[in-house]
Amino acid sequence: MEESRKKPVSIRSLIRNWLLEEEPEAPAPTIRASEPIRMPETVWESCNALRGKTTLVLQSLLHIHESIVDAEAMQGYEGLPLQVEKIYWEVWGVLARNPGLTTSEEVLEVWIDEYASPDFHA
């Protein structure tokens, strides 16, 4: 009785076959680099409503930071980059909801009401 045997395959031929295989086609990108990304109209309008408020945001951020540090009002606040960035985005939120605010003192009052803990005393 004759046993059917396969010829052993060398590692060299395995690697050669693997290297010569065609690469699978990459999926087509859903957004091409040449196509502009469009924001929804409502988002665009709300972003434009905040135009010109950058100086007020930065002044308010500094005012809030100084109030926290001077009064030691928030336990654990050290002015770390992520803590400051969180307040930065909160200030943008305050201005988006209250477009009539014009001074950093007004922003501070609203920020305290909306975001500060109840034991915050600036």
Order of alpha helices (4+ residues) and beta strands (2+ residues): alpha-alpha-alpha-alpha-alpha
